[in-house]
Amino acid sequence: MMPSKKQQMSLFLVSMSTSTVALASTCSIGYYDPNNGSNCIPAPPGSYVATPGATTATLAEPGRFTSTPGMTTALLALPGTYTPNPGMTAGLASPVGYYIPNAGSSSPTLAPAGTFAPYEQMIAPLPAPVGYYVPTAGATTATAVSSGFYAPATGMANQLPTGGMAASLTAALQASQALQQLNGDLFNSTQDQSLKVAAAYQRNTVKQEALTSSEFKTHISSIALQADLQKSGSDVMGLQASYANHRLNNSDVTNTGNSYQFGAFKSGLLGDTQYQASLVYGKTNSNNQRNISVQYSTDTAIENLSSKGDVSWYGLTTRASHPLTRDFSAIAELGVLSYKADAIHESGTATINGSSVSSVAALSTEGLRYTSIPALLGVSYDLLPKVAGQKQAPIVVTLGITGDFASKQNLAVNSSAGRVYNLSVKQTSANAGLIKMSFNGWEISKDVNVSGTLQAQAGSDTMVYQAGINLVKKW
């Protein structure tokens, strides 16, 4: 039986629908057909097609890339590279100062403080080595520690000031200067063939520039002994021995210790000039303690360091007095003293960026030397005239200028125990004014007399006060 016209129309529509389905896209993954026909196109680089029958390709997301046509998925950017934009065909190398530790990054990571990234495409930054530090993020190089600072561990974001390296030398300088002044007081005690004993207390304020300017308060108690062993006319030869106990402190450093000095002297007259020359050798043993919290922009470093220092010195000191009038005399002093650190050891802990670092260092002292050239030039005045038979006026006032011709030394010393020290030492006690009053001729008995001194030394960088008493007994 023939279908009706209505049935024939239905069969035609079904046939047309089947034909349309047959013409739809049949592209596999990696390809797409933008015209919904049979012309399949591979996904271009920078895109991919993950599903079949696609009519469009998908751009590679940030952090991914596709490098060849027909890719079915985007690849993760490799460590050390990144892709910041969609549709990228390759990863970009991380620039210097940055690193990328993981795959799939869309941006590089800034190297943090304490590390640096000197090359492109780094997957991790390098920590600052011992003796170096990196204070800011994004650095391409590490910075060597500055003069007077150290970096005891790797990855330091800040350099730390050395604790006790310069304080031991400062203590030796101050103590030896006090002993030279005390022995100089005995120069005025001219009783023949005598045993002379002098004791003094000295209070100082002195600036020591080793790291940054640091003001030390010093307390020095000293005693000196001189014995005339041989006398020929006005010439006298003898021996001297001195001892000083010192304490130096500032806001974060305390240094205590003892100093000893031995010497031989010769005094006499050259025309009207009275002189004394001394060859001396001395040694200071000191203990140093440093407790300090150093605040930086990003963190706080806390140091608790102790050190022991042995400093020795030797040299020549000379003094001369020449009468100008009956009551006035010109005075001059000049010395050359060489100091050497025989041993300085520092140990303790430093808490750096929240981590505790144990530290033990023995400073290489081969180059740790300091040459001091102390000098004084002034005039003395007999405030009261000499009494008949006296060799000295009862009260003598001295005014002068004192200082050190070698007030700065660059020591540039490196340790070998994983720490770097670069010390630049400056004793800012040069060019000070001196006023001194001597009380002489207090006779206790026929062969014993007592004298005393009061002195102050003041300059822009230092203050020194000393009081002493001298006992002289004839042999």
C-alpha positions as CSV (number, residue, x, y, z in Angstrom):
1,M,0.0,0.0,0.0
2,M,1.4,3.3,-1.0
3,P,2.1,5.8,1.9
4,S,0.1,8.9,2.0
5,K,1.4,12.3,1.2
6,K,1.6,13.1,4.9
7,Q,3.7,10.0,5.6
8,Q,5.9,10.8,2.6
9,M,6.6,14.3,4.1
10,S,7.6,12.8,7.4
11,L,10.0,10.4,5.8
12,F,11.6,13.3,4.0
13,L,12.2,15.3,7.2
14,V,13.7,12.4,8.9
15,S,16.0,11.9,6.0
16,M,17.1,15.6,6.1
17,S,17.7,15.4,9.9
18,T,19.9,12.4,9.5
19,S,21.9,14.1,6.7
20,T,22.5,17.1,9.0
21,V,23.9,15.0,11.8
22,A,26.2,13.4,9.4
23,L,27.6,16.8,8.5
24,A,28.3,17.9,12.2
25,S,32.0,18.3,13.4
26,T,33.8,15.0,14.1
27,C,37.3,16.5,15.1
28,S,39.3,14.6,17.6
29,I,41.0,16.1,20.7
30,G,43.8,18.4,19.7
31,Y,41.8,19.7,16.7
32,Y,38.8,21.9,16.2
33,D,36.4,23.0,13.4
34,P,35.5,26.6,13.6
35,N,32.9,26.2,10.7
36,N,31.2,23.2,12.2
37,G,32.1,21.3,9.1
38,S,34.6,18.6,8.2
39,N,37.7,20.8,8.1
40,C,39.5,20.0,11.4
41,I,42.3,22.4,12.3
42,P,45.1,21.5,14.9
43,A,45.2,23.8,18.0
44,P,47.9,26.4,17.3
45,P,50.9,26.8,19.7
46,G,49.7,28.7,22.8
47,S,46.4,26.8,22.8
48,Y,45.0,23.3,23.2
49,V,41.8,21.2,22.6
50,A,41.0,18.8,25.4
51,T,37.6,17.5,24.1
52,P,36.5,16.0,20.7
53,G,34.2,17.8,18.4
54,A,35.4,21.3,19.5
55,T,34.7,24.3,17.5
56,T,37.3,26.5,19.2
57,A,40.7,26.0,20.9
58,T,41.4,27.0,24.5
59,L,44.3,29.4,25.3
60,A,47.0,28.1,27.7
61,E,46.3,29.5,31.1
62,P,48.9,31.7,33.0
63,G,51.5,29.3,34.5
64,R,51.1,26.9,31.5
65,F,52.1,26.9,27.8
66,T,51.8,24.8,24.6
67,S,54.7,24.9,22.2
68,T,53.5,22.7,19.3
69,P,50.3,22.5,17.2
70,G,47.6,20.0,18.1
71,M,48.2,19.8,21.9
72,T,45.5,18.2,24.0
73,T,46.6,19.8,27.3
74,A,48.7,22.8,28.4
75,L,52.1,22.0,30.0
76,L,53.1,23.5,33.4
77,A,55.9,26.1,33.2
78,L,59.1,24.5,34.4
79,P,60.8,25.5,37.7
80,G,62.9,28.5,37.0
81,T,60.4,29.8,34.3
82,Y,57.0,31.4,34.3
83,T,54.2,32.3,32.0
84,P,52.4,35.5,33.0
85,N,49.9,35.7,30.2
86,P,47.3,33.4,28.5
87,G,48.3,31.7,25.2
88,M,52.0,31.6,25.8
89,T,54.1,29.2,23.7
90,A,57.1,29.0,26.1
91,G,58.1,29.9,29.7
92,L,60.1,33.0,30.5
93,A,63.3,32.6,32.5
94,S,63.1,34.1,36.0
95,P,65.3,37.3,35.9
96,V,68.3,37.9,38.2
97,G,67.2,38.8,41.7
98,Y,64.3,36.3,41.4
99,Y,63.7,32.6,41.5
100,I,60.9,30.1,40.8
101,P,61.0,27.0,42.9
102,N,57.9,25.1,41.5
103,A,56.3,24.2,38.2
104,G,53.3,26.2,37.0
105,S,54.2,29.7,38.1
106,S,52.7,32.7,36.6
107,S,55.2,35.1,38.3
108,P,58.8,34.9,39.7
109,T,59.5,35.1,43.4
110,L,61.8,37.9,44.8
111,A,64.9,36.6,46.5
112,P,64.4,37.4,50.2
113,A,66.8,39.4,52.3
114,G,69.8,37.2,53.3
115,T,69.8,35.5,49.9
116,F,70.7,36.6,46.3
117,A,70.0,35.4,42.8
118,P,72.9,36.2,40.5
119,Y,71.7,34.2,37.4
120,E,68.5,33.9,35.3
121,Q,66.2,30.8,35.6
122,M,67.2,30.0,39.2
123,I,65.0,27.6,41.1
124,A,66.3,28.7,44.5
125,P,68.3,31.8,45.7
126,L,71.8,31.4,47.2
127,P,72.3,32.2,50.9
128,A,74.8,34.9,51.7
129,P,78.0,33.1,52.7
130,V,79.8,33.6,56.0
131,G,81.3,37.0,56.1
132,Y,78.7,38.5,53.8
133,Y,75.1,39.7,54.2
134,V,72.2,40.7,52.0
135,P,70.1,43.5,53.6
136,T,67.3,43.8,50.9
137,A,65.2,41.5,48.8
138,G,65.8,41.0,45.1
139,A,69.6,41.2,45.4
140,T,71.9,39.9,42.7
141,T,75.1,39.9,44.9
142,A,76.0,39.6,48.6
143,T,77.8,42.4,50.4
144,A,81.0,41.9,52.3
145,V,80.9,42.9,55.9
146,S,82.0,46.5,56.7
147,S,84.9,47.5,58.8
148,G,84.2,46.4,62.4
149,F,81.4,44.0,61.6
150,Y,81.0,40.3,61.1
151,A,78.5,37.7,59.7
152,P,78.9,34.4,61.6
153,A,76.4,32.3,59.7
154,T,75.1,31.8,56.1
155,G,72.0,33.6,55.0
156,M,72.6,36.8,57.1
157,A,70.3,39.7,56.3
158,N,72.3,42.0,58.5
159,Q,75.9,42.5,59.6
160,L,76.6,42.5,63.3
161,P,79.1,44.7,65.1
162,T,82.0,42.8,66.6
163,G,81.7,42.5,70.3
164,G,85.0,42.7,72.2
165,M,87.8,42.9,69.7
166,A,88.6,46.6,70.0
167,A,87.7,47.0,73.7
168,S,90.8,45.0,74.8
169,L,93.0,47.3,72.8
170,T,91.2,50.3,74.2
171,A,91.8,49.0,77.8
172,A,95.5,48.5,77.2
173,L,95.9,52.0,75.7
174,Q,94.1,53.6,78.6
175,A,95.9,51.7,81.3
176,S,99.3,52.2,79.8
177,Q,98.7,55.9,79.4
178,A,97.7,56.1,83.1
179,L,100.9,54.4,84.0
180,Q,103.0,56.7,81.9
181,Q,101.4,59.7,83.6
182,L,101.9,58.2,87.0
183,N,105.6,57.5,86.4
184,G,105.9,61.1,85.0
185,D,104.7,62.4,88.4
186,L,107.7,60.7,90.0
187,F,110.0,62.5,87.6
188,N,109.5,65.6,89.7
189,S,110.5,63.8,92.9
190,T,114.2,64.4,92.9
191,Q,115.3,63.4,96.3
192,D,118.7,61.7,95.9
193,Q,119.1,57.9,95.9
194,S,115.5,57.3,96.7
195,L,112.8,54.7,96.6
196,K,109.6,56.4,95.1
197,V,106.1,55.1,95.3
198,A,103.2,56.7,93.6
199,A,99.5,55.8,93.6
200,A,96.7,57.4,91.6
201,Y,93.1,57.0,90.6
202,Q,92.0,58.1,87.1
203,R,88.5,58.7,85.8
204,N,88.2,59.0,82.0
205,T,85.6,59.5,79.3
206,V,87.1,58.5,76.0
207,K,85.7,57.9,72.5
208,Q,86.8,54.7,70.8
209,E,86.0,54.5,67.1
210,A,86.2,50.8,66.1
211,L,82.8,50.0,64.8
212,T,81.0,53.3,65.2
213,S,81.8,56.0,67.7
214,S,81.5,54.5,71.2
215,E,82.0,56.4,74.4
216,F,83.7,54.5,77.2
217,K,83.7,55.4,80.8
218,T,87.0,54.3,82.4
219,H,88.1,53.8,86.0
220,I,91.8,53.1,86.5
221,S,93.6,52.6,89.8
222,S,97.3,52.5,89.5
223,I,100.5,52.3,91.6
224,A,104.1,52.8,90.5
225,L,107.4,52.1,92.1
226,Q,110.8,53.6,91.1
227,A,114.1,52.7,92.7
228,D,117.3,54.7,92.1
229,L,120.0,52.1,91.8
230,Q,123.0,54.1,90.7
231,K,123.9,57.8,91.0
232,S,126.8,59.7,89.5
233,G,126.6,63.4,89.9
234,S,123.2,64.5,88.5
235,D,122.7,61.3,86.6
236,V,120.6,58.6,88.1
237,M,119.7,55.2,86.8
238,G,117.1,52.9,88.2
239,L,114.2,50.5,87.7
240,Q,110.4,50.9,87.7
241,A,107.5,48.7,88.1
242,S,103.8,49.7,87.8
243,Y,100.4,48.1,88.2
244,A,96.9,49.2,87.1
245,N,93.4,47.8,87.6
246,H,90.9,49.0,85.0
247,R,87.2,48.9,84.3
248,L,85.8,50.2,81.0
249,N,82.1,50.3,80.2
250,N,79.6,51.8,77.8
251,S,76.0,51.0,77.0
252,D,76.7,47.4,76.0
253,V,80.3,46.5,76.7
254,T,82.0,46.0,80.0
255,N,85.8,45.3,80.1
256,T,87.8,44.6,83.3
257,G,91.4,43.6,83.7
258,N,94.8,44.2,85.1
259,S,97.9,45.8,83.6
260,Y,101.6,45.5,84.5
261,Q,104.6,47.5,83.3
262,F,108.3,47.2,84.0
263,G,111.0,49.5,82.9
264,A,114.5,51.0,83.3
265,F,115.1,54.7,83.4
266,K,117.9,57.2,83.4
267,S,117.6,60.8,84.5
268,G,120.0,63.7,84.7
269,L,120.9,67.2,83.5
270,L,121.8,68.4,80.0
271,G,123.0,71.9,80.8
272,D,119.9,73.4,82.5
273,T,117.5,70.8,81.1
274,Q,116.4,68.1,83.4
275,Y,115.4,64.9,81.6
276,Q,114.3,61.4,82.1
277,A,114.1,58.6,79.6
278,S,112.5,55.2,80.2
279,L,112.4,51.9,78.3
280,V,109.2,50.1,79.2
281,Y,107.4,46.8,78.6
282,G,103.8,46.2,79.7
283,K,101.0,43.7,79.4
284,T,97.2,43.9,79.9
285,N,94.9,40.9,80.6
286,S,91.2,41.8,80.2
287,N,87.8,40.2,80.1
288,N,85.2,41.6,77.9
289,Q,81.4,41.1,78.0
290,R,79.0,42.3,75.4
291,N,75.2,42.1,75.6
292,I,73.3,44.1,73.0
293,S,70.1,44.0,71.0
294,V,70.6,45.4,67.5
295,Q,67.3,46.6,65.9
296,Y,67.2,46.5,62.1
297,S,64.4,47.3,59.7
298,T,63.1,43.8,59.6
299,D,64.3,42.0,62.6
300,T,66.3,42.2,65.8
301,A,69.7,40.5,66.4
302,I,70.6,39.8,70.0
303,E,74.2,39.1,70.9
304,N,75.6,37.7,74.1
305,L,79.4,37.6,73.6
306,S,82.4,37.3,75.9
307,S,86.0,37.7,75.0
308,K,89.4,37.6,76.6
309,G,92.2,39.7,75.4
310,D,96.0,39.8,76.1
311,V,97.7,42.9,74.8
312,S,101.3,43.7,75.3
313,W,103.3,46.9,74.6
314,Y,106.8,48.2,74.7
315,G,108.5,51.5,73.9
316,L,110.4,54.5,74.9
317,T,109.1,57.6,76.8
318,T,111.1,60.8,77.4
319,R,110.4,63.8,79.6
320,A,112.3,67.1,79.8
321,S,112.0,70.3,81.8
322,H,113.9,73.5,81.0
323,P,113.8,76.7,83.1
324,L,112.7,79.8,81.3
325,T,112.7,82.3,84.2
326,R,112.9,81.9,87.9
327,D,109.3,80.7,88.2
328,F,108.5,79.4,84.7
329,S,109.8,76.2,83.0
330,A,109.0,74.7,79.6
331,I,108.1,71.0,79.7
332,A,107.9,68.4,77.0
333,E,107.1,64.7,76.8
334,L,107.3,62.3,73.9
335,G,106.9,58.6,73.6
336,V,106.6,55.8,71.1
337,L,104.7,52.7,72.2
338,S,103.9,49.7,70.1
339,Y,100.9,47.6,71.1
340,K,100.2,44.0,70.0
341,A,97.3,41.8,70.7
342,D,98.9,38.5,71.7
343,A,95.6,36.6,71.9
344,I,91.9,37.6,71.6
345,H,89.3,34.9,71.9
346,E,85.5,35.5,71.6
347,S,82.7,33.1,72.3
348,G,79.0,33.3,72.9
349,T,75.7,33.2,71.1
350,A,73.9,35.5,68.7
351,T,70.2,35.2,68.0
352,I,69.8,36.2,64.4
353,N,66.4,36.3,62.6
354,G,65.0,34.2,65.4
355,S,67.6,31.5,65.2
356,S,70.4,31.0,67.7
357,V,73.9,30.7,66.4
358,S,76.8,29.5,68.6
359,S,80.0,31.4,68.0
360,V,83.6,30.7,68.9
361,A,86.4,32.6,67.3
362,A,90.1,33.0,67.8
363,L,91.2,36.2,66.2
364,S,94.3,36.0,64.1
365,T,96.4,38.7,65.8
366,E,99.4,38.8,63.5
367,G,98.4,42.2,62.1
368,L,96.6,43.4,65.2
369,R,99.1,46.2,66.1
370,Y,98.7,49.8,67.2
371,T,101.5,52.4,67.4
372,S,100.9,55.2,69.8
373,I,103.0,58.4,69.8
374,P,101.9,60.3,72.9
375,A,103.2,63.9,73.3
376,L,102.8,66.8,75.7
377,L,104.0,70.4,75.4
378,G,103.4,73.0,78.0
379,V,104.7,75.3,80.7
380,S,104.9,75.0,84.5
381,Y,104.7,77.8,87.0
382,D,105.9,77.9,90.6
383,L,102.8,79.2,92.3
384,L,104.7,79.5,95.5
385,P,108.5,80.3,95.5
386,K,110.9,77.6,96.6
387,V,112.1,77.7,100.2
388,A,115.8,77.7,100.8
389,G,117.1,74.1,100.5
390,Q,114.1,72.8,98.5
391,K,114.6,71.4,95.0
392,Q,111.0,72.0,94.1
393,A,108.5,74.7,94.7
394,P,105.7,73.8,97.2
395,I,103.0,74.2,94.5
396,V,103.5,74.0,90.7
397,V,100.9,74.6,88.1
398,T,101.3,73.0,84.7
399,L,99.4,74.0,81.5
400,G,99.8,72.2,78.2
401,I,98.5,70.5,75.2
402,T,98.6,66.7,75.0
403,G,97.7,64.2,72.4
404,D,98.7,61.2,70.2
405,F,100.3,61.8,66.9
406,A,99.1,58.3,65.8
407,S,95.5,58.4,66.8
408,K,94.2,56.0,64.1
409,Q,95.1,52.6,62.9
410,N,93.5,50.4,60.3
411,L,94.1,46.9,61.5
412,A,92.3,45.0,58.8
413,V,92.4,41.7,60.6
414,N,90.6,38.5,59.4
415,S,89.8,35.6,61.6
416,S,90.0,32.0,60.3
417,A,87.2,30.5,62.3
418,G,84.3,31.3,60.0
419,R,84.0,34.9,60.9
420,V,85.4,38.0,59.3
421,Y,86.7,41.0,61.3
422,N,87.8,44.2,59.8
423,L,88.8,46.5,62.7
424,S,89.4,50.1,62.2
425,V,90.6,51.6,65.6
426,K,90.8,55.2,66.5
427,Q,91.6,56.6,69.9
428,T,90.1,60.0,69.8
429,S,92.1,61.4,72.7
430,A,94.3,63.6,70.7
431,N,94.7,67.4,71.1
432,A,93.4,67.7,74.6
433,G,94.2,70.5,77.0
434,L,96.0,69.7,80.3
435,I,95.9,71.4,83.6
436,K,97.9,69.9,86.5
437,M,98.7,71.0,90.0
438,S,101.6,69.4,91.9
439,F,102.0,69.7,95.7
440,N,105.6,69.1,96.6
441,G,107.9,68.9,99.6
442,W,105.7,67.7,102.4
443,E,108.4,66.4,104.7
444,I,107.3,63.6,107.0
445,S,110.8,62.9,108.5
446,K,114.3,63.7,107.6
447,D,114.5,61.2,104.8
448,V,110.8,60.8,103.8
449,N,108.6,63.3,102.0
450,V,105.2,63.2,100.3
451,S,103.9,65.0,97.2
452,G,100.6,64.9,95.4
453,T,99.1,65.7,92.0
454,L,95.7,66.7,90.7
455,Q,95.2,66.9,86.9
456,A,92.4,67.3,84.4
457,Q,92.7,66.7,80.6
458,A,89.9,67.9,78.4
459,G,89.2,67.9,74.7
460,S,86.3,67.6,72.3
461,D,86.5,63.8,72.5
462,T,87.9,63.0,75.9
463,M,87.9,63.9,79.6
464,V,90.5,62.6,82.0
465,Y,90.7,63.3,85.8
466,Q,93.6,61.9,87.9
467,A,94.6,62.3,91.5
468,G,97.7,60.8,93.0
469,I,100.0,60.8,96.0
470,N,103.8,60.1,95.9
471,L,105.9,58.9,98.7
472,V,109.7,59.3,98.5
473,K,112.2,57.7,100.9
474,K,115.9,58.2,100.7
475,W,118.1,55.2,100.7
